[in-house]
Amino acid sequence: MKNLVNNGINTENLPNAAGYFGEFGGAYLPEELEKVMKEVEAAYEEISKDPSFIAELKELNEHYTGRPSPVYHAKRLSIAAGGAEIYLKREDLNHTGAHKINHCLGEVLLAKHMGKKKVIAETGAGQHGVALATAAALLGLECDIYMGEIDVRKEAPNVSRMKVLGAKVISVTQGTKSLKDAVDAAFEAYLKDPVTQIYCIGSVVGPHPFPMMVRDFQAIIGMEAREQMQSYAGSLPDAVVACVGGGSNAMGIFSAFLDDKDVELYGVEPAGKGLETGKHAATIAKGTVGILHGFKSLVLQDKDGEPLPVYSIASGLDYPGVGPQHSYLHSIGRVHYETATDREAVEAFYALSRMEGIIPALESSHAVAYAVKLAKKLGKGKKILVNLSGRGDKDIDFVMEHYPLEEYEPEENLKDGYDEFLKHIGGEKN
């Protein structure tokens, strides 16, 4: 896979042939899907070494998506944080507004290579759904998107975009009506017809080969960022920070730095209303080993192995599992997994908007929130690179309705690291 993904960087040749990263990963599937997954794996192995496929994807990345996405030095945010310099990898500037287009173009090209007529997928925040609908429109395939009823209401702008692009949006009304249930519904639809359609999973989750494929397509983020930081900032970053739900944007940027032992990697999970409340989606912080949606990983589950209800202000992080490679990297201590609450994410959402003129997605805001804390901890002279995985157009109406700036001020126990922030954004009251 080196031709496609890592430009020769050693990633320990993971996953192994069975799709495992250490003890995590694999393919736990009904019998009728085992053969189908083998066909997907074989097709991917073939095209990932095909110069014409690589050239076509490269051309689309450059002339359609707009890659490379820039790295930007957030100077005012850095001053407010009062420590390390903060840089942003601007995946929000990609066509469709997030990192999701990176793997969607690859997956739809794969589907076309396999002779599929339709692509189907789940979506939470809608960014994966929009990106897949975009790629399907570009390459002439049908597209069905499954989305929890709660997220359909919450992310209305993205629902409209998917429909305009020609996708059929199916509102999922069972269970918690959120991302996990959308995945369930998409898998059920895939089981009914795995021959003419393919399930294009939206993160580094699911049965093998999807965690590997999505990581490989997203690795372009890290490859670009590694070169950009050296030319723009003069050195590799001291730390790289990315939000983690399923974990595709994080694996994309982490992949290029795994062998740089002096570069600390931080994945930021959603702590929601607080880890102690149970209203969160912090899988690595609170999960146990289990099987979910055809793969083995850390899972938020009850004593019977059933997934627990999860919650996050960010629909794209609202998932009870995490990519198997993240579970592996946690187990060997290569990546530090931290958390940010809803409130911290909203503070970061407003702060980046007011100080840099960049409105981030609520998902990405979790990474920004933690980066500010980390900047203060690391101190001056250090550099932090944040993967700004998406833009916040989709979240503006929701945030303004539920977290209006004029009424927003920090709770005392959450102020550490945000004092200067709040002076800039008007969050402190006299």
N, C-alpha and C positions, 0 to 999 in steps of 0.2 A: 504493500500500500504506500510505500515511500514516495513513489512518483506523484501521488495525489496529495498526500497529507503533510508529511513532516520534513520534507527536504533533507532527509538523512538524519534528523535529530533522533537520538535513542529514546524510545518510549517503552523499553523492556519487552517489545514484541507482544504487547497485550492488546486485546484479549488472546487467550490460547485458542487452539483449533475448535474447542467446544464452546467458545464464547465467554470464558470466565476470566475475571480480573481477581486473582486470588480465589477466595471462596464465593465471590459474588458474580452474578450474571447468569449465563446459560440460557436455555430455552425450555420452559415448562409449558407445554402446549397440548391441546387436544390432538388426537391422532390425525384428524383431517387437515391440520395445519402444518404438521411436521414436514411433509414433502414440499409444501408451498414455501416454507422458510428456507429449506435447502436450495430451492430454485432461486429465491431472492439472493441468498448468499453467493451462489455460483455466478449469477449475473453480475453482482457487484464486484466480485473478485475479477471477473473478466473486464468490465468497463473501467475499473480503477487503474488498470495497466494499459488501457487503450489510448494511444496518443491522440486520436481524433476526439474521443470523449473529453480528455483533459483539455485539449485546445478549445473545444466548444464551451466548456464550463468556464475556462479562463476568459474567453471573449465576452460571455454573458456577465461575468463578475465585473469586468472592466467597463463595458459599454452599456450595460443594462442596469446592474445594481449600483454602479458608481464607485467600485473599489479602485484603489485602497481607500478605506475610510480614514480620516486624519486622526492624529493624536494632538490634543490641545492642552496647553498649560493653563489650568484654572487659577489665575493669579489672585483674584480677589477672594475666592473661596479659600485658597491656601493661607492668605493673610488672616482671614477670619478664624480659620482653624488654629492658627498660632503654632505651627510646627513644621512638619515635612511639607514639601511641595507636592501638590495633587495634580495629576495629569489624567485626562479622559480619553479613552479610545472611543471615537464617535460612531458607534454602530447605529445610533439614532439617525444618522444622515444617509443610511442606505435607502434605496428605493423600497417602499412600503414601511419604512420607519423603524426597523429593528433588525436584529441579527438573524431572524428566522428565514429571511430570503436566501441565506447562504446554503442551508441544507435543503430548502424546498426546491430550488433549481436543480440540485443534484438528484433529489428523489424523483422529481417528475421526469428528468432526462432518463433516469433508470427505468421508470415505468414505461416510457415510450420505447426504450430499447427492448423491453420485455414484451411489447405488443399489447399492453394494457389499454383499456378504453376509458377507465375512470380512476381517479385518485380519491381516497376518503381519509378523513383525519378528525381528530378532536381539537378543540381549542379552548383556552381559558380566557385570557385577556383579549383574544381575537387576533393577536399579531401573527401567530402561526397560521390561522385560518385565512387571513388576508394574504399572507405570503404564498400559501399553497394555491389559493384561488388565482393569484397573479401569475404564478408559474404555469398553472393549468391553462389559463387564458392564452398565455404566450405560446404554449406548445400544443394547444388544440385538444386538450383532454377534458372530459367531464369532471366535476368536482362536487363532492358532498362533504359538508362540515358539520360535525356534531358539537353542540355547545350547550352547557347547562343553562336552564331557564333563568337562574339568577344572573349569570354572566351575560345572557342575551339582553337583559334589561340594563345591566350596569355598563356594558360596553357597546351601547347602541351605535356610535359612529362606525365601529369596526364591522358590526353586523350589516350596516348599509353598504359599506365598501365591498364586503364579500358578495352581496347580492348584485351590486352594480357590475362586478367582475364576472358574473355569470354563475357563481356557486350557489348550490342549494344549501341553505342553513337549516339544520334540523334541531329544534329546541328539545332538550332532554329534561323531562319532568319527573323522572324517578329519583329515589334516594335523596341526596342532599342538593341535587340540581346544580352541581358545580363540576369542576374539572374531572374528578375521579369518575363520576357518573357519565360524563361525556366520553371518556376513554372506554368504559364498559360498553356503551351503546355503539361506538365505532367498531369495537372488536366483534360484537354480535353481528353487525352488518357485514363485516369482512368474512365471517364464518359462512354466511349465506352464499357468498360468491367470491371465492379467492382466486378464481381463474381470470375473469375479465377486469377485475379491479385490484388495486393494491392499497394497503393501509400505510400512509406516510406519517409515521409517528413524529410528534413535534418536539421531542427532546431526546436526551441520551438515556432513554428508558425503553422498556419492552424487551421481548426476546431477542437473542442473537439472530441476525447481525445488526439490529437497529442501533444499539448503543455505540457500536464501532462505526457504523456508517455516518451517523449524525455527528459524532465527534470529528471524524475525518473531514466532513464537509465544513464544519465550523472551525477547524484548525487554522484556516486562513487568517482568522482574527489575531491569533497569537504570533503567527509567522510575520505578519505585517508589523504588529506592535513591537516585536523584538528589534527589528531593524529600525523602526521609526524612533524608538526611545534612544537608541545609540546615536543616531544622526541628529535628532532634535534636542534631546536632553543631555547628550554627551556620555551616557552610560545606561546600562540596564537599570530598571527600577529596583529599589530595595524591597518593595512589596507590590503584589498584584492583588486586586480585590474585585470580586464579582458576586452578584446575587446567585442564590441556588434554590430552585424549586425542584424541577427534574434535573436541571443542571447543564443545559446545552451551551449557553453563553459562557459559563465558567469553564467547562472543559475546552471550549474553543480557545480561550485566551491562556488557560493554564498549560495547555499541551506544549507550547513552545518554550516554557520555562521550567519544566519538570526536572531537567538535569542541571539547572543552575542553582546549586545548593545555597548560594548567597542571596537568592531571591525568595522571600517568604511569600507563600500563597494563602489567601484568605477567601473562603466561601461564606457568604452571609445568608443565613436562613431567616424566614419570617417568624418572629416571636409573637406576632399578632397582638393580642391584648395582654400578653405576658405568659411566660412559660408556666407559671404557677396556676394560671386560670384554666388551662386545657384548651383555650381558644387560640391555637397557633398551628403552624404547619412546619415545625422545626424537626424534621425527620432524623437527622444525624444526632441532634442534641437529645432527643427523647425516644427515638425508635429502637426496635429490636430486629434481629434477623428474621426475615420471612419471605414469602413469595407473593408477588403482586403483578398482575398483568403480564404473566409469562416470564418473569425473571426474578432472581434471588438477590435481595438487597436489604438494607435497613428500611423498616416500614413502621409507621405509626399504626399499631394494631392492638386489639384486645387480647385477653388470655386465650381465646379460642382461635386466634389468628385472623380475625376479621378486621379489615381496615377501619380505623376510627374516623369519625367526622373531623375534618380539619378546617382551619379558617385562616385567611389572610386578607388584609385590605387590598392586596395585589392579586388579581385573579390568576395571573400566570404563575404564581408561587403556591397556589392553593391545592396541593397534591400530597397524599399520605406516604409517598415513596420518594426515592431519589435514585439517580443513575448509579448502576453498579460500580463504575469506575470511581465515583465519588466515595462510595462506601469503602472501597479498597484503599484509596488515598488517605482516607481518615484512619483506617486500621493500621497503616504503616507510618502514620504521622507526617506525611509529606505536605498535606494541606491542613491548615487550621480552619475549623468551621465555627463561626461565631453567629450571633443573632442580632436582629434589629426589630424593634416593636413597630406597630402601626404608627404610633405617635412620632417616633424618631424618623421614620420614613417620610411622613408628611412634613416635618420640619426641614428635612433635606430637600424635599420637592420644592418647597417655597424658597429655601436658601439658594439653591442653584439657579432657580428662575430669576430671583432678584439680583443676585451677585454676578451671574455670568450670562444672563439672557438665554439660558438653555432650560427648557421645560422637560424634565426627565419623566419617563414612565415610572409608575409607582414601584414596579419590580426593581428597576435600576436604582431608585431612590434608597432602597435598603443598602445597596453597596456604597452609595455616596455617604449615607449616615454613618456607616461603620468606618469608612475612610477618614472622616473628620475626627473621630475618636482616636484612630490609629495615628493620624498625623501629629496629634498632641503628644501621644505616647512615644513615637519615634524621635520627634524633635527636629530641629533645623538641620539642613544639610542632607536629609534623606529624601527619597523620591517614591511616591506611591502612584501606581497606575490603576485606574478604575475602568472596568469595562462598562461603559454607558450603553447598555444593551438595547434601549429603545426610547422613543420620544413619548411625551406625555399628552399629546393631543387627545387620545382616547380617554384620559383620566380627568381632564380639566373640569368638566361639568360635575362629575361625582365628587371631586375634592372640594370644589367651591360650594356645593350644596351641603356636604357633611362636615367639612373642616374649613369654614370661611376664615380668611386671614384676619379679619377684624376681631374675631372672637377667639383667636388661637393664641394660647400661651403655654409654655412648658410646665409640666408638673415638676415640683422641686426635685424629686428623685431622678429626674431625667435630664437635668440641666447640665451636668458635667460634660464639658467638651462642646457645648452649644451656646455658651454665653455670648461670644462675639457674633455668632450667627444671628442671634435673636435681636441684637442691636441693629443689624443691617436690615432685617426683614420686618421690623416693627412688632415683634412678638412680645417684647417686654412692656409692661404698663408702668407708668410713672406712679 
